[in-house]
Amino acid sequence: MNTFARQLKWQFVILAKNQIVTMSFMVTLLYIGLLFGLGKTAYLDQVLMAIILNDPTVIGYFFIGLSLFTERKQNVHEAMAVSPVNLKTVLLAKTVAITTIGVGCSLALVIPLKGLSFDLVDFTLGSIGLCALSALLGLYVQTFTSEFLKFAMVSIPIFLAFTSVPLLQYLGAIDLGGLKYLLPVQGPVSLIDHALSGTAMNMWYAYGSITVLVLLGYLMAGSRLAQLTNP
């Protein structure tokens, strides 16, 4: 088993130990119950998009923050500073682990309601982009705070802007015109919308923006995490 595989396995163990996996699927089950309670509606795709822009992003953003604060209390970061394991490998493993949980929850929301009558590939890739960007943003922001409560308070306007503005644009409540393409999660939203409803999209923009922003987020989060572990 190579270094990354070991780190990925360890990250899943940490997430399970800290009840992150359990909490993620419990919240998802509540949303599934809500969706079944609504029954068949002409606005099912819009409701699904609204929930997907909240559930997996909360998992990515807040739960990775909670996990990192728990690690701080357990002095894991001090151990990382003297560990031979590359910090970038740890960061990648953290992001992949929390993204995997978020994507699993996204699929768990959609499949019971739509079966496989949607574009599984584009939906999965859109969910990966959404969850990865959320996780990297959460990791970056939490490095500026010392307590989870402060992190949560600081995150309220950031997270609302991150998710609510794209949702309002998607629902037609606001019209940003071409400016919508500057929104960090517009690429994932376009892919998920296309997967659920067949809405036309700019494929190059959707895939390209996800790739560029995830790489940028990875570099920024990695830089901040390095400062945290090597003050």
Residue frames relative to the residue before (quaternion, step in Angstrom):
aa qw qx qy qz dx dy dz
M 1.0000 0.0000 0.0000 0.0000 0.00 0.00 0.00
N 0.3567 -0.7591 0.4990 0.2182 3.62 -0.67 1.04
T 0.7422 -0.4371 0.2775 0.4255 3.56 -1.34 0.23
F 0.6696 0.4991 -0.3133 0.4521 3.59 0.88 -0.92
A 0.6502 0.5200 -0.3222 0.4506 3.60 0.90 -0.87
R 0.6472 0.5073 -0.3182 0.4717 3.58 1.01 -0.78
Q 0.6599 0.5029 -0.3054 0.4673 3.56 0.97 -0.85
L 0.6395 0.5265 -0.3258 0.4557 3.57 1.00 -0.84
K 0.6396 0.5158 -0.3149 0.4750 3.56 0.97 -0.87
W 0.6629 0.5119 -0.2985 0.4577 3.58 0.95 -0.90
Q 0.6397 0.5244 -0.3293 0.4554 3.60 1.02 -0.77
F 0.6354 0.5051 -0.3315 0.4809 3.59 1.02 -0.72
V 0.6219 0.5336 -0.3358 0.4645 3.58 1.05 -0.76
I 0.6571 0.5084 -0.3041 0.4661 3.59 0.95 -0.91
L 0.6620 0.5079 -0.3042 0.4596 3.58 0.91 -0.93
A 0.6579 0.4959 -0.3064 0.4769 3.58 1.00 -0.81
K 0.6548 0.5234 -0.3089 0.4493 3.58 0.95 -0.90
N 0.7272 0.4142 -0.2276 0.4978 3.58 1.02 -0.80
Q 0.5075 -0.6966 0.3772 0.3390 3.58 1.34 0.32
I 0.3470 0.7523 -0.4964 0.2592 3.60 1.22 0.33
V 0.6457 0.5159 -0.3207 0.4627 3.59 0.95 -0.85
T 0.6631 0.5101 -0.3027 0.4565 3.57 0.89 -0.94
M 0.6710 0.4981 -0.2996 0.4602 3.59 0.87 -0.95
S 0.6313 0.5524 -0.3323 0.4311 3.58 0.99 -0.86
F 0.7344 0.4204 -0.2435 0.4740 3.56 0.80 -0.98
M 0.5869 0.5542 -0.3761 0.4549 3.61 1.15 -0.47
V 0.6510 0.4978 -0.3087 0.4828 3.58 0.97 -0.88
T 0.6461 0.5218 -0.3158 0.4588 3.58 0.98 -0.84
L 0.6360 0.5242 -0.3243 0.4642 3.59 0.99 -0.79
L 0.6210 0.5310 -0.3405 0.4652 3.60 1.05 -0.71
Y 0.6578 0.4965 -0.3039 0.4779 3.57 0.99 -0.84
I 0.6265 0.5275 -0.3394 0.4625 3.60 0.99 -0.77
G 0.6413 0.5200 -0.3144 0.4685 3.57 0.99 -0.84
L 0.6380 0.5236 -0.3169 0.4673 3.56 1.02 -0.81
L 0.6670 0.5096 -0.3011 0.4524 3.57 0.92 -0.91
F 0.6648 0.4739 -0.3061 0.4896 3.59 0.96 -0.80
G 0.6181 0.5521 -0.3390 0.4452 3.57 1.11 -0.64
L 0.6398 0.5273 -0.3211 0.4577 3.56 1.12 -0.65
G 0.3122 -0.7646 0.5034 0.2538 3.57 1.18 -0.57
K 0.7299 -0.3869 0.3019 0.4759 3.55 -1.26 -0.30
T 0.0612 0.7872 -0.6081 0.0825 3.54 -0.87 1.00
A 0.5555 -0.6202 0.4409 0.3353 3.54 -1.12 0.67
Y 0.7114 0.4367 -0.2408 0.4952 3.55 1.25 -0.42
L 0.2093 0.8239 -0.5061 0.1459 3.58 1.19 0.52
D 0.6703 0.5062 -0.3147 0.4420 3.60 0.86 -0.91
Q 0.6518 0.5101 -0.3154 0.4643 3.58 1.03 -0.79
V 0.6392 0.5123 -0.3202 0.4758 3.58 1.03 -0.81
L 0.6401 0.5239 -0.3177 0.4635 3.56 0.98 -0.86
M 0.6515 0.5123 -0.3208 0.4586 3.58 0.92 -0.86
A 0.6406 0.5285 -0.3247 0.4527 3.57 0.96 -0.86
I 0.6853 0.4728 -0.2854 0.4748 3.58 0.94 -0.88
I 0.6587 0.5107 -0.3139 0.4548 3.58 0.96 -0.85
L 0.6518 0.4945 -0.3191 0.4783 3.58 1.11 -0.59
N 0.6996 0.4222 -0.2730 0.5077 3.58 1.27 -0.08
D 0.7191 0.4785 -0.2852 0.4155 3.59 0.63 -1.10
P 0.7470 0.3822 -0.2585 0.4786 3.68 0.51 -1.00
T 0.6392 0.5199 -0.3457 0.4491 3.61 1.06 -0.63
V 0.6063 0.5253 -0.3505 0.4833 3.59 1.09 -0.65
I 0.6306 0.5264 -0.3251 0.4686 3.57 0.99 -0.87
G 0.7005 0.4737 -0.2749 0.4576 3.57 0.84 -0.97
Y 0.7506 0.4353 -0.2253 0.4432 3.56 0.76 -1.07
F 0.7989 0.3388 -0.1770 0.4644 3.56 0.50 -1.18
F 0.6846 0.4988 -0.3136 0.4292 3.58 0.92 -0.79
I 0.6249 0.4927 -0.3635 0.4844 3.60 1.07 -0.53
G 0.6063 0.5417 -0.3470 0.4675 3.58 1.14 -0.62
L 0.6489 0.5112 -0.3075 0.4722 3.56 0.97 -0.90
S 0.6470 0.5270 -0.3136 0.4531 3.56 0.97 -0.86
L 0.6853 0.4878 -0.2881 0.4577 3.58 0.93 -0.88
F 0.6357 0.5090 -0.3360 0.4732 3.58 1.03 -0.69
T 0.6127 0.5314 -0.3420 0.4746 3.57 1.09 -0.68
E 0.6443 0.5167 -0.3136 0.4686 3.57 1.02 -0.82
R 0.6091 0.5489 -0.3529 0.4507 3.58 1.04 -0.72
K 0.6659 0.5073 -0.3014 0.4565 3.57 0.90 -0.94
Q 0.7162 0.4261 -0.2390 0.4984 3.55 1.11 -0.70
N 0.4545 -0.7253 0.4111 0.3136 3.59 1.36 0.24
V 0.2518 0.7847 -0.5257 0.2111 3.56 1.11 0.67
H 0.6404 0.5514 -0.3344 0.4171 3.59 1.00 -0.81
E 0.6161 0.5307 -0.3474 0.4671 3.58 1.08 -0.68
A 0.6468 0.5112 -0.3113 0.4727 3.56 1.05 -0.79
M 0.6236 0.5492 -0.3355 0.4437 3.58 1.07 -0.76
A 0.6144 0.5852 -0.3445 0.4017 3.57 1.08 -0.75
V 0.7658 0.3122 -0.1768 0.5336 3.60 1.10 -0.65
S 0.4805 0.6752 -0.4317 0.3562 3.58 1.30 0.09
P 0.4798 -0.6700 0.4783 0.3035 3.61 -1.05 0.67
V 0.5312 0.6353 -0.4057 0.3868 3.59 1.26 -0.27
N 0.4923 -0.6677 0.4805 0.2844 3.56 -0.91 0.96
L 0.5104 -0.6722 0.4497 0.2923 3.57 -0.87 1.02
K 0.6217 0.5482 -0.3414 0.4432 3.59 1.05 -0.72
T 0.6199 0.5341 -0.3339 0.4679 3.57 1.11 -0.67
V 0.6384 0.5198 -0.3153 0.4720 3.57 1.02 -0.85
L 0.6632 0.5089 -0.3012 0.4589 3.58 0.91 -0.94
L 0.6528 0.5080 -0.3138 0.4662 3.58 0.94 -0.88
A 0.6563 0.5111 -0.3102 0.4602 3.58 0.95 -0.86
K 0.6293 0.5285 -0.3304 0.4642 3.60 0.99 -0.81
T 0.6872 0.4937 -0.2817 0.4525 3.56 0.87 -1.01
V 0.6639 0.4980 -0.3050 0.4671 3.59 0.92 -0.88
A 0.6533 0.5290 -0.3211 0.4362 3.60 0.93 -0.85
I 0.7172 0.4290 -0.2650 0.4810 3.59 0.76 -1.01
T 0.6183 0.5367 -0.3421 0.4610 3.60 1.12 -0.65
T 0.6191 0.5455 -0.3371 0.4533 3.59 1.01 -0.78
I 0.6537 0.4962 -0.3103 0.4798 3.58 0.97 -0.84
G 0.6662 0.5145 -0.3016 0.4478 3.58 0.92 -0.91
V 0.6592 0.4923 -0.3039 0.4803 3.58 0.97 -0.85
G 0.6210 0.5403 -0.3358 0.4579 3.58 1.02 -0.77
C 0.6623 0.4918 -0.2987 0.4798 3.56 1.01 -0.83
S 0.6172 0.5454 -0.3412 0.4530 3.60 1.04 -0.74
L 0.6776 0.4768 -0.2848 0.4820 3.57 0.90 -0.93
A 0.6336 0.5339 -0.3280 0.4538 3.58 1.07 -0.73
L 0.6303 0.5266 -0.3287 0.4662 3.59 1.17 -0.52
V 0.7557 0.4386 -0.2103 0.4386 3.56 0.91 -0.96
I 0.6786 0.5465 -0.3138 0.3774 3.59 0.75 -1.03
P 0.6571 0.5047 -0.3504 0.4368 3.68 0.84 -0.73
L 0.7233 0.4388 -0.2405 0.4759 3.59 1.14 -0.62
K 0.8078 0.2595 -0.1166 0.5162 3.58 0.96 -0.82
G 0.4073 -0.6910 0.4973 0.3306 3.58 1.22 -0.11
L 0.6724 -0.4302 0.3455 0.4933 3.55 -0.78 -1.04
S 0.4027 0.7219 -0.4654 0.3165 3.57 1.20 0.54
F 0.6164 0.4515 -0.3917 0.5125 3.55 0.81 1.08
D 0.5942 -0.5720 0.4243 0.3738 3.56 -1.27 0.35
L 0.2933 -0.8107 0.4845 0.1481 3.55 -0.08 1.33
V 0.6551 0.5307 -0.3202 0.4320 3.59 0.96 -0.85
D 0.7047 0.4485 -0.2745 0.4763 3.59 0.77 -1.03
F 0.6260 0.5328 -0.3442 0.4536 3.59 1.02 -0.75
T 0.6733 0.4977 -0.2961 0.4596 3.57 0.89 -0.93
L 0.6701 0.4891 -0.3015 0.4699 3.58 0.92 -0.87
G 0.6345 0.5178 -0.3265 0.4719 3.58 1.04 -0.74
S 0.6534 0.5075 -0.3034 0.4728 3.57 1.00 -0.83
I 0.6151 0.5385 -0.3411 0.4641 3.58 1.04 -0.77
G 0.6666 0.5029 -0.2986 0.4621 3.58 0.90 -0.93
L 0.6603 0.5190 -0.2981 0.4536 3.56 0.94 -0.95
C 0.7055 0.4653 -0.2630 0.4653 3.58 0.84 -0.99
A 0.6618 0.5083 -0.3133 0.4533 3.59 0.93 -0.87
L 0.6601 0.4975 -0.3105 0.4694 3.59 0.92 -0.86
S 0.6393 0.5239 -0.3208 0.4626 3.58 1.01 -0.82
A 0.6704 0.5069 -0.2964 0.4536 3.57 0.90 -0.95
L 0.6845 0.4827 -0.2903 0.4628 3.58 0.88 -0.90
L 0.6307 0.5126 -0.3320 0.4788 3.58 1.06 -0.71
G 0.6538 0.5144 -0.3075 0.4619 3.57 0.95 -0.88
L 0.6511 0.5101 -0.3122 0.4673 3.56 0.96 -0.85
Y 0.6538 0.5186 -0.3123 0.4539 3.57 0.96 -0.87
V 0.6934 0.4849 -0.2852 0.4503 3.59 0.82 -1.00
Q 0.6726 0.5265 -0.3198 0.4101 3.59 0.88 -0.88
T 0.5923 0.5836 -0.3785 0.4066 3.61 1.13 -0.43
F 0.6534 0.5037 -0.3143 0.4697 3.60 1.26 -0.26
T 0.7143 0.3895 -0.2399 0.5296 3.60 1.27 -0.07
S 0.3894 -0.7471 0.5025 0.1944 3.54 -1.21 0.57
E 0.7653 0.2416 -0.1483 0.5779 3.59 1.26 -0.26
F 0.5867 -0.6025 0.4022 0.3620 3.57 -1.10 0.66
L 0.6170 0.5509 -0.3548 0.4359 3.61 1.02 -0.73
K 0.6540 0.4927 -0.3097 0.4833 3.58 0.97 -0.83
F 0.6166 0.5449 -0.3306 0.4621 3.55 1.04 -0.81
A 0.6652 0.5051 -0.2986 0.4618 3.59 0.93 -0.92
M 0.6685 0.5034 -0.3039 0.4555 3.59 0.93 -0.88
V 0.6620 0.4940 -0.2979 0.4786 3.57 0.94 -0.90
S 0.6856 0.5351 -0.2730 0.4112 3.55 1.04 -0.84
I 0.5080 0.6813 -0.4276 0.3082 3.61 1.12 -0.54
P 0.7343 0.3875 -0.2735 0.4857 3.67 0.62 -0.93
I 0.6276 0.5437 -0.3398 0.4417 3.59 1.05 -0.75
F 0.7033 0.4709 -0.2688 0.4598 3.55 0.83 -1.02
L 0.6345 0.5271 -0.3346 0.4557 3.59 1.00 -0.79
A 0.6570 0.4918 -0.3110 0.4793 3.58 0.97 -0.82
F 0.6410 0.5558 -0.3073 0.4311 3.56 1.04 -0.85
T 0.8021 0.2886 -0.1309 0.5062 3.60 0.97 -0.87
S 0.7015 0.5150 -0.2893 0.3986 3.59 0.87 -0.94
V 0.6456 0.5266 -0.3351 0.4400 3.59 0.93 -0.82
P 0.6677 0.4696 -0.3197 0.4811 3.66 0.85 -0.79
L 0.6395 0.5251 -0.3332 0.4520 3.59 1.04 -0.74
L 0.6586 0.4995 -0.3087 0.4706 3.59 0.93 -0.88
Q 0.6238 0.5221 -0.3279 0.4804 3.58 1.07 -0.73
Y 0.6570 0.5186 -0.2983 0.4587 3.58 0.94 -0.92
L 0.7184 0.4471 -0.2451 0.4732 3.59 0.95 -0.90
G 0.5040 -0.6735 0.4112 0.3512 3.59 1.25 -0.19
A 0.4147 0.7151 -0.4683 0.3120 3.59 1.25 0.22
I 0.7597 0.0946 -0.0787 0.6385 3.55 1.23 -0.53
D 0.2119 -0.7633 0.5953 0.1344 3.56 -1.22 0.45
L 0.1411 -0.8229 0.5490 0.0384 3.55 -0.33 1.27
G 0.3758 -0.7338 0.4855 0.2908 3.55 1.27 -0.15
G 0.8287 -0.1635 0.1451 0.5153 3.56 -0.94 -0.91
L 0.5429 0.6375 -0.3950 0.3780 3.58 1.23 -0.36
K 0.5284 0.6444 -0.4148 0.3654 3.59 1.18 -0.42
Y 0.6282 0.5590 -0.3377 0.4229 3.58 1.15 -0.58
L 0.5971 0.5409 -0.3642 0.4671 3.57 1.31 -0.04
L 0.5169 0.6356 -0.4212 0.3891 3.58 1.25 -0.21
P 0.5420 -0.6708 0.3935 0.3184 3.62 -0.78 0.97
V 0.7850 0.3238 -0.1791 0.4968 3.59 0.95 -0.79
Q 0.3406 0.7543 -0.5054 0.2442 3.60 1.18 0.33
G 0.6075 0.5624 -0.3485 0.4395 3.59 1.07 -0.69
P 0.6880 0.4543 -0.2842 0.4894 3.62 0.79 -0.93
V 0.6324 0.5306 -0.3363 0.4532 3.60 0.99 -0.80
S 0.6450 0.5237 -0.3180 0.4568 3.59 0.96 -0.86
L 0.6633 0.5037 -0.3032 0.4630 3.58 0.95 -0.87
I 0.6815 0.4805 -0.2934 0.4675 3.59 0.88 -0.92
D 0.6328 0.5233 -0.3258 0.4687 3.59 1.00 -0.81
H 0.6492 0.5067 -0.3085 0.4759 3.58 0.97 -0.86
A 0.6656 0.5189 -0.3023 0.4431 3.57 0.95 -0.89
L 0.7290 0.4374 -0.2410 0.4682 3.59 0.95 -0.86
S 0.8376 0.2250 -0.0605 0.4941 3.56 0.84 -1.03
G 0.4672 -0.6885 0.4421 0.3349 3.59 1.23 -0.17
T 0.3125 0.7678 -0.5013 0.2481 3.58 1.24 0.37
A 0.5134 -0.6480 0.4654 0.3159 3.57 -0.96 0.89
M 0.0009 -0.7989 0.6011 -0.0203 3.57 -1.07 0.71
N 0.4754 -0.6081 0.5441 0.3289 3.51 -1.36 0.26
M 0.3307 -0.7938 0.4765 0.1830 3.56 -0.14 1.30
W 0.6621 0.5158 -0.3169 0.4419 3.59 0.91 -0.90
Y 0.6494 0.5035 -0.3200 0.4715 3.57 1.00 -0.80
A 0.6670 0.5290 -0.3141 0.4203 3.58 0.82 -1.00
Y 0.7266 0.4143 -0.2447 0.4905 3.57 0.75 -1.04
G 0.6651 0.5285 -0.3049 0.4305 3.57 0.96 -0.87
S 0.6744 0.4954 -0.3059 0.4540 3.58 0.90 -0.90
I 0.6269 0.5288 -0.3395 0.4606 3.59 1.00 -0.77
T 0.6665 0.5149 -0.3030 0.4459 3.57 0.88 -0.97
V 0.6977 0.4786 -0.2739 0.4573 3.57 0.81 -1.04
L 0.7170 0.4625 -0.2704 0.4461 3.59 0.80 -0.97
V 0.6221 0.5160 -0.3509 0.4729 3.60 1.05 -0.65
L 0.6497 0.5031 -0.3168 0.4738 3.60 0.96 -0.81
L 0.6535 0.5068 -0.3079 0.4703 3.58 0.97 -0.87
G 0.6585 0.5077 -0.3006 0.4673 3.57 0.95 -0.90
Y 0.6313 0.5396 -0.3201 0.4559 3.56 1.04 -0.80
L 0.6721 0.4917 -0.2922 0.4703 3.58 0.95 -0.88
M 0.6739 0.4940 -0.2964 0.4626 3.59 0.94 -0.89
A 0.6699 0.4842 -0.2976 0.4777 3.58 0.92 -0.91
G 0.6399 0.5336 -0.3215 0.4500 3.57 1.01 -0.79
S 0.6405 0.5266 -0.3163 0.4608 3.56 1.03 -0.81
R 0.6800 0.4780 -0.2879 0.4757 3.58 0.94 -0.89
L 0.6522 0.5089 -0.3232 0.4596 3.59 0.95 -0.80
A 0.6180 0.5395 -0.3395 0.4601 3.58 1.08 -0.69
Q 0.6456 0.5080 -0.3140 0.4759 3.58 1.03 -0.78
L 0.6529 0.5272 -0.3085 0.4480 3.56 1.07 -0.76
T 0.7386 0.4098 -0.2274 0.4845 3.57 0.95 -0.86
N 0.7631 0.2268 -0.1525 0.5856 3.58 1.27 -0.34
P 0.0359 -0.8513 0.5234 0.0075 3.60 0.59 1.14
